Amino acid sequence: MKKQDFIKAVATKASLSQDAVSKALTSMIGVITSELKAWNEVNITGFGAFKVSKRAARNWVNPRTWASIKIPAMKSPVFRAWKTLKESIR
């Protein structure tokens, strides 16, 4: 499902305009992004939690050339689904 399809589905289910849903979704993504940039965890009850994970620097070897490459440390976003979401899918 693409973003526009998602917006249409939510607009239909909630009896809202696609423009209103699009603005709400864009705002939600913006808030989650800014909170993750500040190293804060975002919990959505019944759905899941977004958080930032720190990945350590590591060495990697290119299997084609056997050249060693150093991959720097980085921050990575992580999503953990809550039990209610996992059970509803099963």
HUHUMO-V717923 format. One line per field, one symbol per residue. phi: phi as a letter, one per 30 degrees, with the letter a starting at -180 (. if undefined). Layout:
phi: ???
//
This chain:
phi: .deddddddddddchbddddddddddddddddddddddiccccceiclbcaccccddacbcdddchddbccddacbdbccddeddddddd
//
